[in-house]
Amino acid sequence: MTIPLESVRQELTAATQELCLADGMKPRGVVRRVGDGVAVVDGMADVRYEELLAFDSGAFGIAFDLRTDSLGAVLLAGASNVREGDGVVGLERLPELPVGREALGRVLDPLGNPL
């Protein structure tokens, strides 16, 4: 049985047009070094200054020292769990702190969670 090459090409073209890889695909970095509350991360060239970062260990950080081949992230919650080789993803948002009557008189961590 022979399959016409043109029909295979048409089916492949139709299938690839339905794919949208941009949805859910985020640049992913790897922790190269950790120390003194700062993680050096490789492979995240598209991160913005002060962007919130999520580490595989559940920790969060803020991108500060942006370089062409790496970035320095100030570690926030869960900093003691971050290790070399951990994955990192940018959350594409800046840190924000909720304000209002509920926050009045409360002590909050850097992510706005009450202590």
Secondary structure, DSSP 8 states (H G I E B T S, - for coil): ----HHHHHHHHHHHHHH--TTTT---EEEEEEEETTEEEEES-TT--TT-EEEETTS-EEEEEEE-SSEEEEEE-TTGGG--TT-EEEE-SS------STTTTT--B-TTS-B-
